Structure formats: C-alpha cells, structure tokens
C-alpha cells in the first residue's frame, strides 16, 4: 500500500509538472483526484468536524503564510536566482482564472492532498516505522515529487510545507485541521495574496 501510493504520486506529479501538454491546474487537479482515489480504496479517513480543528487550521495556515513571506524576503540572500524561480512557480498554469485556481485549491487539491499525504501515506508510514521516521519519510516523498518541476525553490518550499503539515499531523492526528490549513494556505498564496 505504501509503495503503491509513493509510485502513483511520483507518476502523477511527473505528469502534472513534467508533461508540457495541457493546463497545469487541470493536470494537478486530475493528479490529486487519482491519489485520493487510491488512498480511499485502502482507507477511509476519520474526519470529525470540530470548530477547534477549523480554527487551528486557519491559524496554522496564517503562520505558514508568514513563514513563506519571510522566506521570500531572505531567499535571494541565500539562493541566487530565487526571485526568478518564485516567478516560475507563479507562472505555472498562466492564463487560468484566479477565481478558478482559488476554488480548485480550496475545495479540491487541498482536501485531496491532505487525505492522501497525511491521512493515508504518513499515517501508514508512522504505523510502520514510528512517528518520527514516518513523518520524515512522508515529508521527503512529498518534496521529492516536486523535483519534476525542475524548480529548486519549489522543492524547498514543498519540503518546508510538508514538514510543517507533517509535524502538525504528528501533534494532533487531525485530518480536518490539515485539510483546512493546506486548503486555506494554498488558495491564499497562489490566488489571493501571492508572495513574490
């Protein structure tokens, strides 16, 4: 189950980032539906709707946004060409309606990714290898699938965001919190208030 999930994720992200044909947002939307379907075949996520989970999700999204805002200011001091690479991230799917991107991230990719990455893959890895090693493995795979973008800044961003959400999952074991955090953060950083 773990190996199958990792392989499918790499294939899907290679398709989304590495294949020039088609609209990026359409391809990533399809990719997350595929990995979501795979995870749901093996495991239904235990999601309990609680106001506290939603509040912590929004708060954690704001914290992560702030960290990325700070990182964007510091990145050019550490990584030459970082500004151009950040511009390349926002250039993905150029021409797609911002409203459409916002809705896709908030209601499709954010929830689907968290059900797969933390609710399925990380939880399985933690059960097999322990919380620390399972979280680390899931975070590395999450960052690893982004190598197909050819953008080192995006890979680093995925590593940091994956570690942040992975640690939240270790702490709370709350898939709803992660869904809210990922969905709100990605919708805002890509469609509402880009950091560049």
Secondary structure, DSSP 4 states (H G I P E B T S, - for coil): -HHHHHHHHHHHHHHHHH--SS-HHHHHHHHHHHHHHHHHHH--------HHHHHHHHHHHHHHHHHHHHHHHHHHHHSTTHHHHHHHHHHTTTTS-HHHHHHHIIIIIHHHHHHHIIIIIIHHHHHHH-HHHHHHHHHHHHHHGGGGG--HHHHHHHHHHHHHHHHHHHHH--HHHHHHHHHHHHHIIIIIS---
